Amino acid sequence: MSKNELLTFCRHYQGEAEPPARLGYENRNLWKYEEIWVGMMENGSENAFEDFLSAYHRDGLSKMCETDNVPMTLKALLYNRFQFHNDGMGNVEDFKKWYIEKYSH
């Protein structure tokens, strides 16, 4: 998939070299995660998401927001970062709530 095609899945990152000043702290982090995701997908590094996807599936998130046009690899990366920022203690329901309220809008 081309970079332009991948960018259609992003909410914040649109190919800029730096995050736009208008983004707050949380959205700057999301911008960065999307930038990383695009770069990895563009370079054919999908296998790097295996551990993220494994945790995402293990924790029962496979069917979450299936029709929101966000690839599962990106959702799995966001779930991994959510866990990281919650010291591995973020629960699945908290992630679902965060995702729906703060990301998928």
PyMOL commands that set and color helices and strands:
alter all, ss='L'
color gray80, all
select helices_A, chain A and resi 3-7+25-42+46-58+72-85+92-104
alter helices_A, ss='H'
color red, helices_A
deselect
rebuild
show_as cartoon
